[in-house]
Amino acid sequence: MLLNSTLPRSRLNRKREAPRRQSKAGVINCDLGMSKPFDIELERLTGQSSYSEAVRGVGAGQRGTFFLETFGCQMNDHDSEKVAGLLLSRGYQQVETPEAASLILYNTCSIREKAAQKVFSRLGEYREKQGEGKVIGVLGCVAQQEGEDIFKRAPWVSLVCGSASYSKLPGMLAELENGNQRVTGLDTDTDETFETEVTRRDNPWRAHLTIIEGCDKACSYCVVPFTRGPERSRASDSILREVRQLAELGYSEVQLLGQTVNSYADPTPRRMRFSELLLAVAEVGGIRRVRFTTSHPSDFTPDIVEAIEREPKLCDHVHLPVQSGSTRVLRAMQRTYSRDEYMEKIGMIRAAGRPIGITTDIIVGFPGETESEFKETLSLLDEVQYDSMFSFKYSPRPNTPSVSMSDSISEEEKSRRLAILQDRQREIQASNNARLVGDRFEVLVSGKSRRENQWSGYTTSHRMINFASQERELLGTYVQVKVTGATPNSLVGEHVT
């Protein structure tokens, strides 16, 4: 079970709105790297029958069961879709508990210390179960960060695989199946990271595509350049081919992913700019919404805003992490821009011909951050008026320059600053959302409440809205919703025609 992206079974039977051809509700999307693309209905894959029948002709047989737990960001969620697809294509059956699995995998995040600690806590649960014959694997950023040291900390682990090596996972699994006790895949500088033979899509209407992997920005607190390697951009023709395939399968919303997604540099002779790629994706028939995340302020250029203005299918939402409102702290973070330069980007977005929602990331308690510098961050919130925010306490990460900085700020003080920051942002969101009462929004319905006639979904500006409707089947459809109320974190509305 992919814990961050599971779907109620009722969603799998939902017919999508106006697909280009008859679509399968929930599919395995098999990439063009194979000799023959194929689709597998997700409903079949969530049943109890053998998956070998579903993938007959690919050479896979029933090999065992697997449990996959995902920590971290949307890129990790999408990576887990790739891993699950590869396992399913080899005849493994996915189960919902580690107790029922012969292969247990943890797709990990190391952005914050707490996430990494949680993974090793999970691994510790198997110290006393080494004799049960289970194969344990660590994937993702912690795998890349710790490497073979994981075998020392948890000798019962058999597989350590970073995100850039997922395309090699079938070979690594074959080694394990042949009796090899320890297998690693720790490459970082490879273009093969983008495409795996099979991707299991968990959401029947919204699909993620990684278009750029790694990061060259070298922020002093960030492990991404170490765990995911240097920036590598996927070929534009490969991206557009997959988008067309997704549209044919009935997907109407795609989200382009990258640690610095707007740093995209097309490696083909077309040399498409990021803004041109956005427009090209929007032109694919059947695609109704195009999102992208995460953008780096230094590479956020006017042509991106112009593309959003020009093409309604490009969602009116930009996630633009600032991290701090203090120029001195930004310099210490090696963020490559000042507060004033960041505000120029905000002004460019605010001047667009259509309103564009803006969200951000902020770190408090970075080494050396003074109380006055923290207040500069608070004043930035007041100035920008973000629609939402992800906020964190600074924690030192291995292999980053900030590890050598004197971290003189206590955990108690970091917690105090974080609480103040979140309270201020909550006030801003409550005010912003209250102003939307009476407005109408198009909503892609993605959730059904246990409460009768209650549904939920997201607007194009990525606002969550819970609404009432007497309709019996709305999942996966687009509806108009009138806002009747607001909370700091979501809107309340009613379905209107």
C-alpha positions in Angstrom: 0.0 0.0 0.0 1.3 3.4 -0.9 0.4 5.2 2.3 0.6 8.7 0.8 -1.6 8.0 -2.2 -4.1 5.2 -1.6 -7.5 5.3 -3.2 -10.9 4.0 -2.0 -11.9 1.1 -4.2 -15.0 3.1 -5.3 -12.8 5.5 -7.1 -11.4 2.7 -9.3 -14.8 2.1 -10.9 -15.3 5.7 -11.7 -15.7 6.6 -15.4 -13.7 9.7 -16.3 -15.2 12.7 -18.0 -14.9 12.7 -21.8 -11.7 10.7 -22.4 -10.3 10.7 -25.9 -10.9 7.0 -26.1 -12.5 4.5 -23.8 -10.3 4.6 -20.7 -9.5 2.2 -18.0 -10.2 3.6 -14.5 -6.9 3.3 -12.8 -4.1 1.7 -14.9 -0.5 0.6 -14.9 1.1 3.0 -17.4 3.8 1.1 -19.3 6.4 3.4 -20.7 7.7 3.4 -24.3 11.0 1.9 -23.3 9.5 -1.5 -23.6 9.0 -3.3 -26.9 5.2 -2.9 -26.6 3.3 -0.5 -24.4 0.5 -2.1 -22.3 -2.1 -1.0 -19.8 -3.3 -3.0 -16.7 -6.4 -2.1 -14.9 -5.7 -1.0 -11.4 -8.7 -2.8 -10.1 -7.2 -6.1 -11.2 -4.0 -5.2 -9.4 -5.8 -4.5 -6.1 -7.7 -7.8 -6.1 -6.5 -11.1 -4.7 -5.8 -12.9 -8.0 -2.3 -13.4 -9.3 -0.7 -10.5 -11.2 1.1 -12.8 -13.6 -2.0 -13.2 -15.7 -2.2 -9.4 -16.0 1.3 -9.1 -17.3 1.5 -12.2 -19.4 3.9 -11.7 -22.2 6.3 -9.6 -20.2 8.0 -12.6 -18.7 6.9 -12.2 -15.1 5.5 -14.9 -12.8 4.1 -14.9 -9.3 7.2 -14.3 -7.1 5.8 -13.1 -3.8 4.2 -10.2 -2.0 5.5 -6.7 -1.3 4.6 -3.9 1.1 5.8 -0.4 0.2 5.6 2.6 2.5 6.5 6.1 1.3 7.9 9.0 3.2 8.3 12.6 2.0 7.4 14.6 -1.1 5.4 14.2 -4.3 8.5 13.1 -6.1 8.8 10.2 -3.7 5.1 9.4 -4.2 5.8 9.2 -7.9 8.9 7.2 -7.4 6.9 4.7 -5.4 4.5 4.4 -8.4 7.4 3.5 -10.5 8.7 0.9 -8.0 5.3 -0.6 -7.6 4.8 -0.9 -11.3 8.1 -2.7 -11.7 7.3 -5.1 -8.9 3.8 -5.8 -10.3 5.2 -6.4 -13.8 7.5 -9.1 -12.3 4.6 -10.9 -10.7 4.8 -9.6 -7.2 1.5 -9.0 -5.4 1.0 -5.8 -3.4 -0.3 -6.2 0.2 -1.5 -3.7 2.8 0.6 -4.8 5.8 4.2 -5.7 6.2 3.2 -8.8 8.1 1.6 -10.2 4.9 4.7 -9.3 2.7 7.7 -11.3 1.8 9.4 -8.1 0.5 9.2 -4.9 2.6 10.3 -1.6 1.1 10.6 1.8 2.6 10.9 4.7 0.1 12.6 7.3 2.3 13.1 11.1 2.7 16.1 12.7 4.3 15.2 16.4 4.0 14.6 16.6 7.7 16.2 14.6 10.5 12.8 13.4 11.9 12.0 11.7 8.6 15.3 9.8 8.6 14.9 8.8 12.2 11.4 7.4 11.4 12.9 5.1 8.8 15.5 3.6 11.1 12.7 3.2 13.7 10.8 1.2 11.2 13.8 -0.9 10.4 14.4 -1.6 14.1 11.1 -3.4 14.2 12.6 -6.2 12.2 15.6 -6.8 14.5 13.8 -9.7 16.2 12.2 -11.0 12.9 15.3 -11.9 10.9 14.4 -15.6 10.9 11.0 -15.0 9.2 12.5 -15.0 5.7 11.4 -11.4 4.9 13.5 -9.3 2.5 13.9 -5.7 3.7 14.8 -2.9 1.4 15.5 0.8 1.8 14.9 3.1 -1.2 15.2 6.8 -1.9 17.1 9.6 -0.2 18.1 7.9 3.0 19.4 5.0 1.0 21.5 7.3 -1.1 22.6 9.3 1.9 23.6 6.4 4.1 24.6 3.9 1.4 26.1 0.7 2.6 26.3 2.0 6.2 22.6 1.0 6.4 23.8 -2.6 6.4 25.9 -1.8 9.5 23.1 -0.1 11.3 20.5 -2.7 10.3 22.3 -5.9 9.1 18.9 -7.5 8.3 18.5 -5.1 5.4 19.2 -6.7 2.0 18.5 -3.9 -0.5 19.7 -0.3 -0.6 18.7 1.6 -3.7 18.7 5.4 -4.4 16.1 7.0 -6.6 18.4 7.3 -9.7 18.8 3.5 -9.8 15.1 2.5 -9.9 15.4 1.5 -13.6 17.9 -1.1 -12.5 15.6 -2.5 -9.8 14.6 -5.6 -11.8 18.2 -6.7 -12.0 18.7 -6.0 -8.3 15.6 -8.1 -7.5 16.9 -10.9 -9.7 20.1 -10.9 -7.6 18.0 -11.2 -4.4 15.9 -13.9 -5.9 19.1 -15.8 -6.8 20.2 -15.7 -3.2 22.4 -12.6 -3.0 22.1 -11.3 0.6 23.0 -7.6 -0.1 22.4 -5.6 -3.2 23.0 -1.9 -3.8 22.1 0.7 -6.4 23.6 4.1 -5.6 24.2 5.9 -8.9 23.2 9.6 -9.0 24.4 11.0 -12.3 22.3 9.0 -14.8 19.5 10.0 -17.2 18.0 6.5 -16.7 16.3 7.8 -13.5 13.3 9.2 -15.5 11.9 6.1 -17.1 11.1 2.7 -15.8 9.4 0.0 -17.8 6.1 0.2 -15.8 4.6 2.9 -13.7 1.6 2.0 -11.4 -0.6 5.1 -11.3 -2.6 5.4 -8.0 -4.8 8.3 -8.9 -7.2 7.7 -11.8 -7.4 11.4 -12.8 -4.2 13.1 -11.8 -0.7 12.0 -12.9 2.8 13.0 -11.9 5.7 13.3 -14.3 9.2 13.9 -13.3 10.8 16.3 -15.9 14.0 17.2 -14.0 15.9 15.2 -11.4 18.6 16.5 -9.0 19.7 20.0 -8.1 22.7 22.3 -8.9 21.7 25.1 -6.5 23.8 23.7 -3.5 21.8 25.4 -0.7 23.9 25.1 2.4 21.2 23.1 4.4 20.0 20.8 1.7 20.9 17.2 1.0 19.2 17.0 -2.4 22.4 17.5 -4.5 23.9 14.6 -2.6 21.0 12.3 -2.5 19.6 12.9 -6.0 22.6 14.1 -7.8 23.2 17.0 -10.3 20.4 18.4 -12.5 19.4 16.2 -15.4 16.5 17.2 -17.6 14.3 14.7 -19.4 13.9 15.0 -23.2 10.9 17.0 -24.2 9.7 14.5 -26.7 9.7 11.8 -24.1 7.7 14.0 -21.7 5.1 14.9 -24.4 4.9 11.3 -25.5 4.0 10.2 -22.0 1.5 13.1 -21.6 -0.3 12.0 -24.8 -0.4 8.4 -23.5 -1.8 9.6 -20.1 -4.5 11.6 -21.9 -5.5 8.6 -24.0 -5.9 6.7 -20.8 -8.3 9.3 -19.5 -6.1 11.4 -17.2 -7.1 15.1 -17.3 -4.6 16.6 -14.9 -0.8 16.3 -15.0 1.7 17.7 -12.6 5.3 18.2 -13.7 7.8 17.5 -10.9 11.3 18.5 -10.1 13.3 19.7 -7.2 13.8 22.9 -9.2 11.2 22.2 -11.9 11.6 25.6 -13.6 15.3 25.0 -14.1 14.3 22.6 -16.8 16.8 22.5 -19.8 15.6 20.4 -22.7 18.5 18.2 -23.8 17.1 17.6 -27.3 17.8 19.8 -30.3 14.4 21.5 -29.8 15.8 23.2 -26.6 12.4 23.9 -25.3 12.3 26.4 -22.5 10.2 25.5 -19.4 7.5 27.9 -20.4 7.3 26.4 -23.9 7.1 22.9 -22.4 4.2 24.0 -20.2 2.3 25.3 -23.2 3.1 22.1 -25.2 1.7 19.9 -22.5 -1.4 22.0 -22.3 -2.0 21.6 -26.0 -2.3 17.8 -25.7 -5.9 16.8 -26.3 -7.7 15.6 -23.3 -5.5 17.4 -20.8 -7.5 20.0 -18.8 -5.1 21.1 -16.1 -1.3 21.4 -15.9 0.5 22.0 -12.6 4.2 22.2 -11.8 6.3 22.1 -8.6 8.7 23.1 -7.1 10.0 26.3 -8.6 13.3 28.0 -7.6 13.0 31.8 -7.4 16.3 32.4 -9.3 15.0 30.7 -12.4 11.4 32.0 -12.2 11.2 34.2 -15.3 8.6 36.5 -16.9 7.9 34.0 -19.7 6.5 31.5 -17.1 4.0 34.1 -15.9 3.1 35.0 -19.5 2.4 31.3 -20.3 0.1 31.1 -17.3 -1.7 34.3 -18.5 -2.0 33.0 -22.0 -3.1 29.4 -21.4 -6.1 28.7 -19.0 -5.1 25.1 -18.7 -2.0 26.1 -16.8 -3.1 26.2 -13.2 -3.0 29.6 -11.5 -0.8 28.5 -8.7 3.0 28.9 -8.1 4.9 27.3 -5.2 7.9 29.5 -4.7 9.9 28.7 -1.6 11.5 31.7 0.0 13.0 29.9 3.1 13.7 33.2 5.0 12.7 36.9 4.9 16.3 38.0 5.8 18.8 38.7 3.1 21.7 37.8 5.4 20.1 34.5 6.3 19.4 33.8 2.6 23.1 34.4 1.8 24.1 32.0 4.6 21.7 29.5 3.1 23.3 30.1 -0.3 19.9 30.7 -1.8 21.3 32.8 -4.7 18.8 35.7 -4.3 18.1 38.5 -1.8 14.8 39.4 -0.2 14.4 42.3 -2.7 15.1 40.0 -5.6 12.5 37.5 -4.4 10.0 40.3 -4.0 10.6 41.3 -7.6 9.4 37.8 -8.5 6.3 38.1 -6.3 5.6 41.5 -8.0 5.8 39.9 -11.4 3.3 37.2 -10.4 0.9 39.7 -8.8 1.0 41.8 -11.9 -0.3 38.9 -14.1 -3.6 39.3 -16.0 -5.2 36.6 -13.9 -4.9 36.1 -10.2 -2.2 33.5 -9.3 -2.1 31.8 -5.9 1.3 31.7 -4.3 2.5 29.2 -1.7 6.0 28.8 -0.1 8.4 27.0 2.2 10.1 28.6 5.2 12.8 27.4 7.6 13.1 28.9 11.1 16.1 28.7 13.4 18.8 28.5 10.8 22.2 28.8 12.4 22.8 32.4 13.4 19.3 33.6 12.7 18.6 36.5 15.2 15.3 37.5 16.6 15.2 40.6 14.3 16.0 38.4 11.3 13.1 36.1 12.3 10.9 39.2 12.4 11.9 40.0 8.9 10.4 36.6 7.9 7.2 37.5 9.7 7.1 40.8 7.8 7.6 39.0 4.6 4.5 36.9 5.3 2.5 40.2 5.8 3.9 41.6 2.6 3.3 38.6 0.3 0.1 37.2 1.8 0.8 33.6 0.9 -2.2 31.3 0.3 -0.5 28.6 2.3 2.9 27.6 3.6 5.0 24.6 4.5 7.2 25.5 7.5 10.0 23.7 9.3 12.5 24.0 12.1 16.1 23.8 10.9 17.8 20.5 11.5 21.4 19.8 10.3 21.7 17.2 7.6 24.7 15.1 6.7 27.0 16.2 3.9 25.7 19.8 3.9 27.8 22.9 4.5 25.5 24.1 7.3 26.6 21.1 9.4 29.8 23.0 10.2 27.9 26.2 11.3 27.4 26.8 15.0 23.8 25.9 15.6 23.4 28.0 18.8 19.6 28.2 18.6 17.9 25.9 21.1 15.1 23.5 20.0 12.8 25.3 22.4 13.5 28.6 20.6 13.0 27.0 17.2 9.7 25.6 18.3 8.6 29.0 19.6 9.5 30.7 16.3 7.7 28.0 14.3 4.6 28.4 16.4 4.6 32.2 15.9 5.2 31.9 12.2 2.4 29.3 11.8 0.0 31.5 13.8 0.7 34.5 11.7 0.2 32.5 8.5 -3.0 31.0 9.8 -4.4 34.5 10.3 -3.4 35.4 6.8 -5.1 32.4 5.3 -8.2 32.9 7.3 -8.5 36.5 5.9 -7.6 35.5 2.4 -10.1 32.6 2.3 -12.9 34.7 3.9 -12.7 37.1 0.9 -13.6 34.2 -1.4 -17.0 33.6 0.1 -19.5 34.1 -2.7 -17.1 33.3 -5.5 -17.4 30.3 -7.9 -14.6 27.9 -8.7 -14.2 24.9 -11.0 -13.3 21.9 -8.8 -11.9 18.5 -9.8 -13.7 16.2 -7.4 -11.2 13.8 -5.8 -12.8 12.9 -2.5 -16.1 11.7 -1.0 -16.8 12.1 2.7 -18.4 9.5 4.8 -21.0 12.1 5.5 -23.9 11.9 3.1 -23.8 14.3 0.1 -20.3 15.7 1.1 -17.5 15.9 -1.5 -14.1 17.5 -1.8 -11.6 18.6 -4.4 -9.2 21.3 -5.5 -9.6 24.5 -7.5 -7.1 25.4 -10.2 -5.3 27.6 -7.6 -4.9 24.5 -5.4 -7.4 25.5 -2.8 -9.1 22.6 -1.1 -12.9 23.0 -1.0 -15.4 20.8 0.8 -18.9 21.0 -0.7 -22.4 19.6 -0.6 -24.1 18.0 -3.6 -27.1 15.8 -4.2 -25.4 14.1 -7.1 -24.6 10.4 -6.5 -21.4 10.1 -8.7 -19.0 13.0 -8.9 -15.5 11.5 -8.4 -13.2 12.4 -11.2 -15.6 15.0 -12.7 -15.3 18.8 -12.9 -18.0 20.8 -11.2 -18.8 24.4 -10.4 -18.8 25.2 -6.6 -20.0 28.3 -4.9 -18.0 29.2 -1.8 -20.3 29.6 1.3 -17.8 29.6 4.1 -14.1 29.5 4.8 -11.6 28.2 7.4 -7.8 28.9 7.4 -7.0 25.7 5.6 -10.0 25.1 3.3 -13.2 26.5 1.7 -16.8 25.3 2.2 -19.2 25.4 -0.6 -22.2 24.0 -2.5 -22.5 22.5 -6.0 -24.1 24.8 -8.5 -25.0 24.3 -12.1 
